[in-house]
Amino acid sequence: MASIILIFVVPDHPLPAVFLRNKFIAPDVYSEQRMEIGMIDEKDIKILNILQENARTSNAEIARQLDMAPSGVLERIRKLEERGIITGYETRLNAEALGLGLTAFIFVRTDDQAGRGATARQIAKIPEAQEVYDVAGEDCYLVKVRVRDTHHLMQLMREHLGKMKSVRSTRTTIVLETLKDSGRMLIPEKN
């Protein structure tokens, strides 16, 4: 079961509040949990690396690789999920095989006040948008989209971004070739 994590800003508080597994976590408690999240051992790191390589690896196979009992692996995975280290499981699809052969990055400049994010929430609802980032610099947001072709990209720009009143300008970069596309993270080894 995947966890749904909602993060929202509490006025006059430096940390966001979190709503995790039907529980509200106040900013002060959340900061303590953030410290706890960093507390993983070597076996947890090995489990995470195996799951990043193939999320369908069975508990029995992970247990075999780590010389552990499958029940111990299951317990560790559940704890990693509860602590928000594992946030979900996804299937990676071949975009070209699905007719979505064009990847583009759109830099969006808006009239939003810093930290408001109303436009970001609108952008995140665009079905073709795979990733939306609030960025520092001249632009406000960076959006990764996958579309069929340049005509589809133009439609997306006109029908979605073009109709958002807060969007001042956009700059689009089209990907010619993808050299690496991975959701895998480097997990720091314990000393």
C-alpha positions as CSV (number, residue, x, y, z in Angstrom):
1,M,0.0,0.0,0.0
2,A,1.4,3.4,-1.0
3,S,1.4,6.3,1.5
4,I,-0.1,9.6,0.6
5,I,1.8,12.4,2.2
6,L,0.4,15.9,2.2
7,I,2.7,18.8,3.2
8,F,1.4,22.2,3.9
9,V,2.7,25.5,5.3
10,V,1.9,26.6,8.8
11,P,1.9,30.4,9.0
12,D,4.8,31.9,10.9
13,H,6.6,28.5,11.3
14,P,9.8,27.7,9.4
15,L,8.9,24.0,8.8
16,P,5.9,22.6,6.9
17,A,3.3,20.5,8.6
18,V,2.7,17.0,7.3
19,F,-0.4,14.8,7.1
20,L,0.8,11.2,6.9
21,R,-1.3,8.0,7.2
22,N,-4.3,9.9,8.5
23,K,-2.2,11.6,11.2
24,F,-1.4,15.3,11.4
25,I,2.3,15.8,12.3
26,A,3.0,19.2,13.7
27,P,6.2,21.0,12.4
28,D,8.1,20.4,15.6
29,V,7.3,16.7,15.6
30,Y,8.0,16.5,11.9
31,S,11.5,17.9,12.4
32,E,12.2,15.2,14.9
33,Q,10.9,12.6,12.4
34,R,13.1,14.1,9.7
35,M,16.1,13.3,12.0
36,E,14.7,9.8,12.6
37,I,14.4,9.2,8.8
38,G,18.1,9.6,8.5
39,M,18.7,6.8,11.0
40,I,18.9,3.7,8.7
41,D,21.4,0.9,9.1
42,E,23.4,-1.1,6.5
43,K,20.6,-3.7,6.0
44,D,18.1,-1.0,5.3
45,I,20.4,0.6,2.8
46,K,20.9,-2.8,1.1
47,I,17.1,-3.4,1.0
48,L,16.5,0.1,-0.5
49,N,19.2,-0.5,-3.1
50,I,17.6,-3.9,-4.1
51,L,14.1,-2.4,-4.3
52,Q,15.4,0.6,-6.4
53,E,16.9,-1.9,-8.8
54,N,13.6,-3.9,-9.0
55,A,10.7,-3.0,-6.8
56,R,9.1,-6.4,-7.6
57,T,11.9,-8.3,-5.9
58,S,10.2,-10.6,-3.4
59,N,10.9,-10.5,0.3
60,A,12.2,-14.1,0.0
61,E,14.7,-13.1,-2.6
62,I,15.9,-10.0,-0.6
63,A,16.2,-12.2,2.5
64,R,18.3,-14.7,0.5
65,Q,20.6,-12.0,-0.8
66,L,21.0,-10.5,2.7
67,D,21.0,-13.8,4.7
68,M,17.9,-12.8,6.6
69,A,14.5,-14.3,7.4
70,P,11.8,-13.1,5.0
71,S,9.7,-11.9,8.0
72,G,12.6,-9.7,9.0
73,V,12.8,-8.2,5.6
74,L,9.0,-7.6,5.5
75,E,9.2,-5.9,8.9
76,R,12.0,-3.6,7.8
77,I,10.2,-2.7,4.6
78,R,7.0,-1.9,6.6
79,K,9.1,0.4,8.9
80,L,10.7,2.1,6.0
81,E,7.2,2.8,4.6
82,E,5.9,4.0,7.9
83,R,8.8,6.4,8.3
84,G,8.2,7.8,4.9
85,I,11.5,6.6,3.4
86,I,9.7,4.4,0.9
87,T,6.9,6.5,-0.4
88,G,5.5,4.2,-3.1
89,Y,6.1,1.8,-5.9
90,E,5.8,2.6,-9.6
91,T,6.2,0.8,-12.9
92,R,8.5,2.5,-15.4
93,L,7.0,2.7,-18.8
94,N,8.6,3.1,-22.3
95,A,7.3,6.5,-23.3
96,E,8.2,6.0,-27.0
97,A,6.4,2.6,-27.2
98,L,3.3,4.5,-25.9
99,G,3.6,7.2,-28.5
100,L,5.0,9.8,-26.2
101,G,8.4,10.2,-27.8
102,L,9.0,13.9,-27.1
103,T,10.3,15.1,-23.7
104,A,10.5,18.8,-23.0
105,F,11.4,21.0,-20.0
106,I,9.4,24.1,-19.6
107,F,10.7,27.0,-17.5
108,V,7.7,29.0,-16.2
109,R,7.8,32.5,-14.9
110,T,4.7,33.6,-12.9
111,D,3.3,36.5,-10.9
112,D,2.9,34.2,-7.8
113,Q,4.3,35.5,-4.5
114,A,7.2,33.4,-3.2
115,G,5.9,30.3,-1.4
116,R,2.3,30.6,-2.6
117,G,2.3,27.9,-5.2
118,A,-1.2,28.3,-6.6
119,T,0.2,28.1,-10.2
120,A,2.3,25.1,-9.3
121,R,-0.8,23.2,-8.2
122,Q,-2.5,24.1,-11.5
123,I,0.6,23.0,-13.5
124,A,0.8,19.7,-11.5
125,K,-2.8,18.8,-12.7
126,I,-1.7,18.8,-16.3
127,P,-1.7,15.1,-17.3
128,E,1.4,15.4,-19.5
129,A,3.4,17.0,-16.6
130,Q,5.6,14.3,-15.0
131,E,7.6,16.6,-12.7
132,V,7.0,20.1,-11.4
133,Y,9.7,21.9,-9.4
134,D,9.7,25.3,-7.6
135,V,13.1,26.6,-8.5
136,A,15.4,29.4,-7.6
137,G,16.7,31.8,-10.2
138,E,14.9,33.8,-12.9
139,D,12.1,31.3,-13.4
140,C,9.6,30.1,-10.8
141,Y,8.9,26.6,-11.9
142,L,10.5,23.9,-14.0
143,V,8.2,21.3,-15.6
144,K,9.1,18.1,-17.3
145,V,6.5,16.9,-19.9
146,R,6.2,14.0,-22.2
147,V,4.1,14.4,-25.3
148,R,3.6,12.8,-28.7
149,D,5.2,15.5,-30.8
150,T,5.8,19.3,-31.2
151,H,2.1,19.8,-32.2
152,H,1.0,18.1,-28.9
153,L,3.5,20.3,-27.0
154,M,2.1,23.5,-28.7
155,Q,-1.5,22.4,-27.7
156,L,-0.3,21.8,-24.1
157,M,1.3,25.3,-24.0
158,R,-1.8,27.0,-25.4
159,E,-4.5,25.1,-23.7
160,H,-3.0,24.8,-20.2
161,L,-0.2,27.2,-19.5
162,G,-1.5,29.9,-21.9
163,K,-4.8,30.0,-20.0
164,M,-3.2,30.5,-16.6
165,K,-3.5,34.2,-15.7
166,S,-0.5,34.1,-13.4
167,V,1.9,32.8,-16.1
168,R,4.0,35.7,-17.4
169,S,6.3,33.7,-19.7
170,T,7.7,30.3,-20.6
171,R,10.9,29.0,-22.1
172,T,10.9,25.5,-23.5
173,T,13.8,23.1,-24.1
174,I,13.2,20.0,-26.2
175,V,15.2,16.9,-25.4
176,L,17.0,15.5,-28.5
177,E,18.4,12.4,-26.8
178,T,18.0,11.0,-23.3
179,L,21.4,9.8,-22.0
180,K,20.1,8.8,-18.5
181,D,16.6,8.7,-17.1
182,S,16.5,7.2,-13.6
183,G,14.5,7.7,-10.4
184,R,17.2,5.9,-8.5
185,M,18.9,7.7,-5.6
186,L,22.4,7.3,-4.3
187,I,21.9,6.3,-0.6
188,P,24.8,7.5,1.6
189,E,26.7,4.5,3.1
190,K,27.0,4.4,6.9
191,N,30.5,4.9,8.2
